[in-house]
Amino acid sequence: MKKEEILVKKKCLPLLLLVALIAFSQPVVMADQRDITLPRRPSTIGMDLFSALENRKTTREYTAARLTPQDLSAVLWAANGVNRPYEYRTAPSAFGNSYVDIYVAADEGIYLYDASKHRLKFVTATNAKSLLSGQRHVAAASHVLILVADTEKLPVMITEETRLRWAHATAGAVAQNVYLACAARRIGTCLVGGIIEQEIRATLGLPDKATPLYVIPLGYEKK
Ligand SMILES: Cc1cc2nc3c(=O)[nH]c(=O)nc-3n(C[C@H](O)[C@H](O)[C@H](O)COP(=O)(O)O)c2cc1C
């Protein structure tokens, strides 16, 4: 190899390394200081499964009290938290893909539940609880879970109709997990299918491919 060729190669090396680094690096998602680290979920919930099933019911009257971070942590983990290696979840899903996202609407804003880190990722500072559904008890809840299908996470050979059907099945399992955790923690809840899809889309800034499915208000029951 000629001396000039070696010189050119030496000069290009840092540039080539930089291109390779950009091409192969993962996108870096920066943590927002408004993200919330949830407390560790409790190791037991204080009620056996059959008692929780006996107590499972829909509640539409809530007190003004806000859910404690411990209760929110327990409900979110039960809903669709990571329960095994390889990030498998408490709710079943086709191909083991987590294509049902849980957003959490609170007074101070909306967050996306990051199951792998058991954290709430800040989305927007809007208090949108009254926009999610026309139903009064949703607006009055302490927190509202918003279940959104992200069917793009399913393999391309699955039709959109099937993807959505599977997302509804997973959302149903998530909802029952929430109902049972709420029964055990004495929290009121309700699976709500009467949602205002356009408002949810606009508030969360969802892409066309994402589909809001249900909302689930949470609050301590007014006796
Ligand atoms: C798919 C689905 C959609 C529902 N949508 C609503 C709703 O929009 N508003 C509401 O108040 N309850 C809704 N519910 C809750 C039911 O009204 C409730 O489960 C039913 O009255 C039976 O009461 P229980 O859950 O106490 O057994 C829905 C339940 C399901 C399964």
The ligand as an SDF file (V2000), in Angstrom:
LIG
                    3D

 31 33  0  0  0  0  0  0  0  0999 V2000
  -66.8690   -3.7720   27.8050 C   0  0  0  0  0  0  0  0  0  0  0  0
  -67.4460   -3.0390   28.9950 C   0  0  0  0  0  0  0  0  0  0  0  0
  -67.7790   -1.7170   28.8660 C   0  0  0  0  0  0  0  0  0  0  0  0
  -68.2990   -1.0210   29.9650 C   0  0  0  0  0  0  0  0  0  0  0  0
  -68.5560    0.3150   29.8300 N   0  0  0  0  0  0  0  0  0  0  0  0
  -69.0330    1.0010   30.8870 C   0  0  0  0  0  0  0  0  0  0  0  0
  -69.2650    2.4000   30.7820 C   0  0  0  0  0  0  0  0  0  0  0  0
  -69.0510    3.0100   29.7340 O   0  0  0  0  0  0  0  0  0  0  0  0
  -69.6870    3.0540   31.8830 N   0  0  0  0  0  0  0  0  0  0  0  0
  -69.9110    2.4030   33.0820 C   0  0  0  0  0  0  0  0  0  0  0  0
  -70.2810    3.0810   34.0480 O   0  0  0  0  0  0  0  0  0  0  0  0
  -69.7130    1.0820   33.2110 N   0  0  0  0  0  0  0  0  0  0  0  0
  -69.2650    0.3640   32.1470 C   0  0  0  0  0  0  0  0  0  0  0  0
  -69.0070   -0.9780   32.2820 N   0  0  0  0  0  0  0  0  0  0  0  0
  -69.1860   -1.6290   33.5800 C   0  0  0  0  0  0  0  0  0  0  0  0
  -70.4790   -2.4400   33.6250 C   0  0  0  0  0  0  0  0  0  0  0  0
  -71.5850   -1.5560   33.5860 O   0  0  0  0  0  0  0  0  0  0  0  0
  -70.4950   -3.3040   34.8650 C   0  0  0  0  0  0  0  0  0  0  0  0
  -69.4520   -4.2370   34.8140 O   0  0  0  0  0  0  0  0  0  0  0  0
  -71.8600   -4.0200   34.9840 C   0  0  0  0  0  0  0  0  0  0  0  0
  -72.8610   -3.1220   35.3660 O   0  0  0  0  0  0  0  0  0  0  0  0
  -71.8240   -5.1810   35.9840 C   0  0  0  0  0  0  0  0  0  0  0  0
  -71.4640   -4.6920   37.2660 O   0  0  0  0  0  0  0  0  0  0  0  0
  -70.2720   -5.3460   38.1000 P   0  0  0  0  0  0  0  0  0  0  0  0
  -68.9820   -5.0060   37.3750 O   0  0  0  0  0  0  0  0  0  0  0  0
  -70.3570   -4.7120   39.4670 O   0  0  0  0  0  0  0  0  0  0  0  0
  -70.4700   -6.8150   38.1160 O   0  0  0  0  0  0  0  0  0  0  0  0
  -68.5150   -1.6900   31.1980 C   0  0  0  0  0  0  0  0  0  0  0  0
  -68.1670   -3.0460   31.3040 C   0  0  0  0  0  0  0  0  0  0  0  0
  -67.6340   -3.7070   30.2360 C   0  0  0  0  0  0  0  0  0  0  0  0
  -67.2360   -5.1660   30.3990 C   0  0  0  0  0  0  0  0  0  0  0  0
  1  2  1  0
  2  3  1  0
  2 30  2  0
  3  4  2  0
  4  5  1  0
  4 28  1  0
  5  6  2  0
  6  7  1  0
  6 13  1  0
  7  8  2  0
  7  9  1  0
  9 10  1  0
 10 11  2  0
 10 12  1  0
 12 13  2  0
 13 14  1  0
 14 15  1  0
 14 28  1  0
 15 16  1  0
 16 17  1  0
 16 18  1  0
 18 19  1  0
 18 20  1  0
 20 21  1  0
 20 22  1  0
 22 23  1  0
 23 24  1  0
 24 25  2  0
 24 26  1  0
 24 27  1  0
 28 29  2  0
 29 30  1  0
 30 31  1  0
M  END
$$$$
